């Protein structure tokens, strides 16, 4: 198949750098610039300067803020895992079944709020909604040290989940609305790594607080642990009101000048193959309907569901580490290294994914590593081998989740409400796994956790299968686009990333 010859002038080369795209001719660039009169007439150097300014502001203001918010949200979510080791479960007289029910109820609230809230955020002001949501879940967290029964624990977990539910999908939506498809994987890797680093901080804080603060002010150590995390979370939420933007078309001028806002939109138009963010815009629930009808929603939901199953060990990681037989302080401290390694792996592999625009194999590779870790965990009682298995176990799901989120926002870029609905639906479907996976990690199966290891292996296998199927579907869609080009002679800039 042949395509019309494309211009290679210096202005076009600079435009390629600014827009992080290839194959754009001068006429095409001019056509896109007509949507942004304020940018017309600017030289290639001026456009490049604007591009760097927009990216710098995002990287140094928005990105650190959402990373800190994600870190605190995950800390508030997983703090009960280490609190359990410090006696929270026994103090509240909860059986394993009640404890697992509390873990599961978090995800009931988490699922209920996601789709409507994410669609609302897509048409609203994230700069206000994001910090407000964080204030709500932080307030509930601060109330948890006052608990005295299992049912109260379950209620608080439900409320925290309800407030946190919209957060990760909405941050994914906002990131994909500001960064190009080549920039997104690494940036999503940075803020999504808050999921990983939260486990590092949680273990280090547990070592400091749970072993030294028991009995202070007549509070148990686990009460101090949850209370202090909740207070810090509130401080971060208040700070976020000054650092979270809205979307490129409606963000405050305290963030970007008119020219910078136009460049932010221009970058997104080119990244999406020349389609404006508002092109084909529908009402809120119309976007949900579009997402439901799109086969990609089912495919990415299946991938996300499988990856969460593969990550089901996370809520029980401290308990698994406890079976290695070390003392209390060492048990807390050695939880950190596997997550540090997973953090580095996430950044490196996400950077590679963005550079190559490959997603499938960048997920499959790390998942195979985790599968090997699960097999090793249930196959031996050797302490060193079991600890190494935990390092392998942590790597794959965190990397896979980050790249999967970037993949779905790259493949379905428009309209915004559809993208918001797809992200939320996929996250909702995946969260269903949290209703049943906690029941596979029971203390009666320590130290091997054979059933838990089996469910991790199943999740890894399903993740690989669904990634390959999704890649095949993307290739099929690209072949249809090639066929249309050959028949009509019209060259399109859009292709489905695999």
TAKA-V974007 format. One record per residue. RES is the residue in three letters. PSI is psi as a letter, one per 20 degrees, with the letter a starting at -180 (999 if undefined). OMEGA is omega in radians with two decimals (* if undefined). BURIAL is I if it has 24 or more other C-alpha atoms within 12 Angstrom, else O. Layout:
((RES	PSI	OMEGA	BURIAL) (RES	PSI	OMEGA	BURIAL))
This chain:
((UNK	p	3.14	O) (UNK	q	3.12	O) (UNK	q	3.08	O) (UNK	q	3.13	O) (UNK	q	-3.06	O) (UNK	q	-3.09	O) (UNK	q	-3.10	O) (UNK	k	-3.08	O) (UNK	r	-3.10	O) (UNK	h	3.12	O) (UNK	h	-3.12	I) (UNK	h	3.11	I) (UNK	g	3.10	I) (UNK	h	3.11	I) (UNK	h	3.11	I) (UNK	g	-3.13	I) (UNK	g	-3.11	I) (UNK	g	-2.99	I) (UNK	i	-3.14	I) (UNK	l	3.13	I) (UNK	r	3.11	I) (UNK	q	3.04	I) (UNK	k	3.11	I) (UNK	p	3.05	I) (UNK	r	-3.04	I) (UNK	g	-3.11	I) (UNK	h	3.14	O) (UNK	g	3.13	I) (UNK	g	3.12	I) (UNK	h	3.12	I) (UNK	g	3.14	O) (UNK	h	-3.13	I) (UNK	h	3.13	I) (UNK	h	3.10	O) (UNK	i	-3.06	I) (UNK	m	-3.06	I) (UNK	h	-3.08	O) (UNK	i	3.14	O) (UNK	i	-3.11	I) (UNK	q	-3.14	O) (UNK	i	3.11	O) (UNK	q	3.11	O) (UNK	r	3.11	O) (UNK	h	3.14	I) (UNK	h	3.12	O) (UNK	h	3.09	O) (UNK	g	3.13	I) (UNK	h	3.11	I) (UNK	g	3.09	O) (UNK	g	3.14	I) (UNK	g	-3.14	I) (UNK	h	3.14	I) (UNK	g	3.12	I) (UNK	g	-3.11	I) (UNK	h	-3.14	I) (UNK	g	3.13	O) (UNK	g	3.12	I) (UNK	g	-3.06	I) (UNK	h	-3.05	I) (UNK	i	3.11	O) (UNK	f	-3.11	I) (UNK	g	-3.02	I) (UNK	g	3.10	I) (UNK	h	-3.10	I) (UNK	g	-3.12	I) (UNK	h	3.08	I) (UNK	g	3.11	I) (UNK	h	3.13	I) (UNK	g	3.11	I) (UNK	h	3.10	I) (UNK	g	-3.11	I) (UNK	h	3.14	I) (UNK	g	3.12	I) (UNK	h	3.06	I) (UNK	g	3.12	I) (UNK	h	-3.12	I) (UNK	g	-3.01	I) (UNK	i	-3.07	I) (UNK	h	-3.12	I) (UNK	h	3.14	I) (UNK	g	3.09	I) (UNK	h	3.09	I) (UNK	h	3.11	I) (UNK	g	3.14	I) (UNK	h	-3.11	I) (UNK	j	3.01	I) (UNK	j	-3.11	O) (UNK	g	-3.11	I) (UNK	g	-3.12	I) (UNK	h	3.14	O) (UNK	h	3.14	I) (UNK	j	3.05	I) (UNK	l	-3.14	O) (UNK	p	3.00	I) (UNK	r	3.08	O) (UNK	h	-3.12	O) (UNK	g	3.12	O) (UNK	g	3.11	I) (UNK	g	3.13	I) (UNK	h	3.09	I) (UNK	h	3.10	I) (UNK	g	3.09	I) (UNK	g	-3.11	I) (UNK	h	-3.09	I) (UNK	h	3.02	I) (UNK	g	-3.05	I) (UNK	i	2.99	I) (UNK	g	3.07	I) (UNK	h	-3.14	I) (UNK	g	-3.10	I) (UNK	g	-3.05	I) (UNK	h	-2.99	I) (UNK	i	-2.89	I) (UNK	g	-3.02	I) (UNK	g	-3.13	I) (UNK	h	-3.12	I) (UNK	h	-3.11	I) (UNK	h	3.07	I) (UNK	h	3.09	I) (UNK	g	3.13	I) (UNK	h	-3.14	I) (UNK	h	-3.12	I) (UNK	j	-3.07	I) (UNK	b	-3.06	I) (UNK	n	3.12	I) (UNK	h	-3.11	I) (UNK	h	3.10	I) (UNK	g	-3.04	I) (UNK	g	-3.10	I) (UNK	g	-3.12	I) (UNK	h	-3.14	I) (UNK	g	3.08	I) (UNK	g	-3.12	I) (UNK	h	3.09	I) (UNK	h	-3.12	I) (UNK	g	-3.07	I) (UNK	h	3.10	I) (UNK	h	3.12	I) (UNK	g	3.11	I) (UNK	g	3.13	I) (UNK	g	-3.13	I) (UNK	h	3.12	I) (UNK	i	-3.01	I) (UNK	h	3.09	I) (UNK	i	3.13	I) (UNK	j	-3.10	I) (UNK	q	3.11	I) (UNK	j	-3.11	O) (UNK	r	3.14	O) (UNK	h	-3.10	I) (UNK	h	3.10	I) (UNK	h	3.07	I) (UNK	g	3.14	I) (UNK	g	-3.14	I) (UNK	g	3.14	I) (UNK	h	3.12	I) (UNK	h	3.10	I) (UNK	g	-3.10	I) (UNK	h	3.08	I) (UNK	g	3.12	I) (UNK	h	-3.13	I) (UNK	g	-3.13	I) (UNK	h	-3.11	I) (UNK	h	-3.02	I) (UNK	g	-3.07	I) (UNK	i	-2.85	I) (UNK	g	-3.10	I) (UNK	g	3.08	I) (UNK	h	-3.10	I) (UNK	h	3.07	I) (UNK	h	3.07	I) (UNK	g	3.12	I) (UNK	g	-3.10	I) (UNK	g	3.12	I) (UNK	g	3.14	I) (UNK	i	3.13	I) (UNK	i	-3.12	I) (UNK	h	-3.09	I) (UNK	q	3.10	I) (UNK	r	-3.07	I) (UNK	h	3.08	I) (UNK	h	-3.13	I) (UNK	h	-2.98	I) (UNK	g	-3.04	I) (UNK	g	-3.13	I) (UNK	g	-3.14	I) (UNK	g	3.07	I) (UNK	h	3.08	I) (UNK	h	-3.13	I) (UNK	g	-3.11	I) (UNK	h	3.12	I) (UNK	h	3.09	I) (UNK	i	3.00	I) (UNK	h	3.05	I) (UNK	g	-3.10	I) (UNK	g	-3.07	I) (UNK	h	3.11	I) (UNK	h	3.11	I) (UNK	h	3.08	I) (UNK	g	-3.14	I) (UNK	h	-3.12	I) (UNK	g	-3.12	I) (UNK	h	-3.14	I) (UNK	g	3.08	I) (UNK	h	3.12	I) (UNK	g	3.13	I) (UNK	h	-3.10	I) (UNK	g	-3.01	O) (UNK	g	-3.02	I) (UNK	i	3.14	I) (UNK	i	-3.05	I) (UNK	i	-2.99	O) (UNK	j	-3.13	O) (UNK	p	3.10	O) (UNK	i	3.12	O) (UNK	p	-3.11	O) (UNK	k	3.12	O) (UNK	k	3.07	O) (UNK	q	3.05	O) (UNK	q	-3.10	I) (UNK	h	-3.12	I) (UNK	h	3.09	I) (UNK	g	3.07	I) (UNK	g	-3.11	I) (UNK	g	-3.12	I) (UNK	g	-3.11	I) (UNK	g	-3.12	I) (UNK	h	3.10	I) (UNK	h	3.13	I) (UNK	h	3.13	I) (UNK	g	3.11	I) (UNK	h	3.13	I) (UNK	h	3.10	I) (UNK	g	3.12	I) (UNK	g	3.11	O) (UNK	h	-3.14	I) (UNK	g	3.13	I) (UNK	g	3.12	I) (UNK	h	-3.04	I) (UNK	h	3.12	I) (UNK	h	-3.11	I) (UNK	i	-2.99	O) (UNK	i	3.13	I) (UNK	p	3.10	I) (UNK	r	2.93	I) (UNK	c	3.11	I) (UNK	r	-3.07	I) (UNK	h	-3.08	I) (UNK	i	-3.10	I) (UNK	j	-3.11	I) (UNK	q	-3.06	I) (UNK	q	3.10	O) (UNK	i	3.02	O) (UNK	i	3.10	O) (UNK	g	-3.05	I) (UNK	q	2.97	I) (UNK	r	3.12	O) (UNK	g	-3.13	O) (UNK	g	-3.13	I) (UNK	h	3.09	I) (UNK	h	3.09	I) (UNK	g	3.10	I) (UNK	h	3.11	I) (UNK	g	3.11	I) (UNK	h	3.14	I) (UNK	g	3.11	I) (UNK	g	-3.11	I) (UNK	h	3.13	I) (UNK	g	3.14	I) (UNK	g	3.13	I) (UNK	h	-3.13	I) (UNK	j	3.07	I) (UNK	k	3.08	I) (UNK	j	-3.13	I) (UNK	p	3.11	I) (UNK	q	3.13	I) (UNK	h	-3.08	I) (UNK	i	3.13	I) (UNK	p	3.14	O) (UNK	j	-3.11	O) (UNK	p	-3.12	O) (UNK	r	3.09	O) (UNK	r	-2.99	O) (UNK	g	-3.07	I) (UNK	i	3.00	I) (UNK	h	3.07	O) (UNK	h	3.09	I) (UNK	g	3.13	I) (UNK	g	3.09	O) (UNK	g	3.14	I) (UNK	g	-3.13	I) (UNK	h	-3.09	I) (UNK	h	-3.05	O) (UNK	p	3.12	O) (UNK	h	3.14	O) (UNK	h	3.12	I) (UNK	g	3.12	I) (UNK	g	-3.11	I) (UNK	g	-3.12	I) (UNK	h	3.05	I) (UNK	g	3.13	I) (UNK	g	3.11	I) (UNK	g	-3.10	I) (UNK	g	3.11	I) (UNK	g	-3.11	I) (UNK	g	3.14	I) (UNK	h	3.11	I) (UNK	h	3.04	I) (UNK	g	3.12	I) (UNK	h	-3.13	I) (UNK	j	-3.02	I) (UNK	i	3.12	I) (UNK	i	-2.92	I) (UNK	g	-3.10	I) (UNK	i	-3.10	I) (UNK	j	-3.09	I) (UNK	g	3.10	I) (UNK	h	3.13	I) (UNK	h	3.10	I) (UNK	g	3.12	I) (UNK	h	3.14	I) (UNK	h	-3.14	I) (UNK	i	3.12	I) (UNK	i	3.00	I) (UNK	j	3.12	O) (UNK	r	3.11	O) (UNK	r	-2.98	O) (UNK	g	-3.09	I) (UNK	g	-3.14	I) (UNK	h	3.12	O) (UNK	g	3.09	I) (UNK	g	-3.02	I) (UNK	h	-3.05	I) (UNK	i	3.01	I) (UNK	h	-3.01	I) (UNK	g	-3.03	I) (UNK	g	3.12	I) (UNK	h	-3.13	I) (UNK	h	3.06	I) (UNK	g	3.10	I) (UNK	g	3.11	I) (UNK	h	3.12	I) (UNK	g	3.13	I) (UNK	g	3.13	I) (UNK	h	3.14	I) (UNK	g	-3.12	I) (UNK	g	-3.10	I) (UNK	g	-3.09	I) (UNK	h	3.08	I) (UNK	g	3.07	I) (UNK	g	3.12	I) (UNK	g	3.13	I) (UNK	g	3.13	I) (UNK	h	-3.13	I) (UNK	h	-3.06	O) (UNK	i	-3.02	O) (UNK	k	3.00	I) (UNK	p	-3.13	I) (UNK	g	-3.04	I) (UNK	g	-3.04	I) (UNK	h	3.07	I) (UNK	i	3.01	I) (UNK	g	-3.05	I) (UNK	g	-3.10	I) (UNK	g	3.12	I) (UNK	h	3.13	I) (UNK	h	3.07	I) (UNK	h	3.08	I) (UNK	g	3.13	I) (UNK	h	3.10	I) (UNK	g	3.11	I) (UNK	h	3.12	I) (UNK	g	3.13	I) (UNK	g	3.12	I) (UNK	g	-3.14	I) (UNK	h	-3.10	I) (UNK	g	-3.09	I) (UNK	j	-3.05	I) (UNK	i	-3.04	O) (UNK	q	3.04	O) (UNK	j	3.09	O) (UNK	p	-3.02	O) (UNK	g	-3.12	O) (UNK	g	-3.13	O) (UNK	h	-3.14	O) (UNK	h	3.11	I) (UNK	h	3.08	I) (UNK	h	3.12	I) (UNK	h	3.12	I) (UNK	h	3.05	I) (UNK	g	3.11	I) (UNK	g	-3.07	I) (UNK	h	-3.04	I) (UNK	h	-2.95	I) (UNK	g	-2.96	I) (UNK	g	-3.04	I) (UNK	h	-3.13	I) (UNK	g	3.08	I) (UNK	g	-3.08	I) (UNK	g	-3.13	I) (UNK	g	-3.13	I) (UNK	g	-3.09	I) (UNK	h	3.10	I) (UNK	g	3.11	I) (UNK	g	3.11	I) (UNK	h	-3.12	I) (UNK	g	-3.07	I) (UNK	h	3.12	I) (UNK	h	3.09	I) (UNK	h	-3.07	I) (UNK	h	-3.12	I) (UNK	m	-3.03	I) (UNK	h	-3.00	I) (UNK	q	-0.26	I) (UNK	r	-3.02	I) (UNK	h	-3.11	I) (UNK	h	3.08	I) (UNK	g	3.12	I) (UNK	g	3.11	I) (UNK	g	-3.12	I) (UNK	g	3.13	I) (UNK	g	3.14	I) (UNK	g	-3.10	I) (UNK	g	3.14	I) (UNK	g	3.13	I) (UNK	g	3.13	I) (UNK	h	3.10	I) (UNK	g	-3.12	I) (UNK	g	-3.12	I) (UNK	h	-3.09	I) (UNK	h	3.09	I) (UNK	h	-3.12	I) (UNK	h	-3.14	I) (UNK	i	3.11	I) (UNK	h	-3.08	I) (UNK	h	-3.09	I) (UNK	h	3.12	I) (UNK	h	-3.10	I) (UNK	i	3.11	I) (UNK	i	-3.12	I) (UNK	m	-3.10	I) (UNK	q	-3.10	I) (UNK	h	3.12	I) (UNK	i	-3.13	O) (UNK	j	3.07	O) (UNK	q	0.07	I) (UNK	i	-3.02	I) (UNK	h	-3.04	I) (UNK	l	-3.04	I) (UNK	g	-3.12	I) (UNK	g	3.08	I) (UNK	g	3.09	I) (UNK	h	3.12	I) (UNK	g	-3.14	I) (UNK	h	3.06	I) (UNK	g	3.12	I) (UNK	g	3.11	I) (UNK	g	3.12	I) (UNK	g	3.11	I) (UNK	g	-3.13	I) (UNK	g	3.13	I) (UNK	h	3.12	I) (UNK	g	-3.13	I) (UNK	g	-3.12	I) (UNK	g	-3.08	I) (UNK	h	3.07	I) (UNK	g	-3.14	I) (UNK	g	3.12	I) (UNK	g	3.13	I) (UNK	g	3.09	I) (UNK	g	3.12	I) (UNK	g	-3.13	O) (UNK	h	3.09	I) (UNK	g	3.13	I) (UNK	g	3.12	O) (UNK	g	3.12	O) (UNK	h	3.12	O) (UNK	h	3.10	O) (UNK	h	3.08	O) (UNK	h	3.08	O) (UNK	g	3.09	O) (UNK	h	3.14	I) (UNK	g	3.11	O) (UNK	g	3.10	O) (UNK	g	-3.12	O) (UNK	h	-3.08	O) (UNK	h	-3.05	O) (UNK	h	-3.08	O) (UNK	j	3.13	O) (UNK	p	-3.13	O) (UNK	p	3.09	I) (UNK	q	-3.12	I) (UNK	i	-3.00	I) (UNK	p	2.96	I) (UNK	q	3.13	I) (UNK	p	3.13	I) (UNK	p	3.14	I) (UNK	999	*	I))
